[in-house]
Amino acid sequence: MLVLPKNSGLRQYTDRFLAMNPSLKGCKQIMARGEDVPFWVSQLAKKGKRAIGFTGQDLFQEYCIRNGGTDVRVLEVIPWEDDSARYGKPALCFIGPKGSSLAALPRKLTVCACSKYKGIVGDYLDKLRQQGYEVEEIFVNGSVETSCSEGIADAVIDIVYSGKSMEECGLEIYEVILTSDCVVVGGKDD
């Protein structure tokens, strides 16, 4: 069984993966959100079904953080290579007002992030707290950059692809937290 992402950003890589593995084309397919692919693979494996899934490395890392480890493992990493992406692939970044820096932000700050990255964001913000920052976290499901440009948050953590929406909001990248390739995941026995 194949668990494939609905996410449009992963679609071209899903198609490439299937083209490289023609024997999988006849397998039953389940379409799920990219962040849910590891969950589906795990649950199917627990039911004794063989399943592999395809998702973003960042989404798999988030799944592992939230589940304290996992019974799903990476079977293959497929490089995400796109010249139109600022870093050649999606990058989760710490972003703030253009012309400023993390050091210039207040020691008591509000950071807004996409809720699907609560684990990764929490780990990153814990590092800031260890540096003496007092951080309030806000999680939303979209319009992350707008929270900063409208003064709701001092900084944001979000995925940057081209960087266009970030720049339109008058923001810039202070730090790249992680970049993401694609991963094929399966149960421990696969």
Secondary structure by P-SEA (a helix, b strand, c coil): cbbbbccccaaaaaaaaaaacccccccbbbbccccaaaaaaaaaaaacbbbbbcccaaaaaaaaaaaccccccccbbbbbccccccccccccccccccccccccccccbbbbbbccaaaaaaaaaaaaaaaccbbbbbbbccaaaaaaaaccccccccccccaaaaaaaccccccccbbbbbbbbbcccc
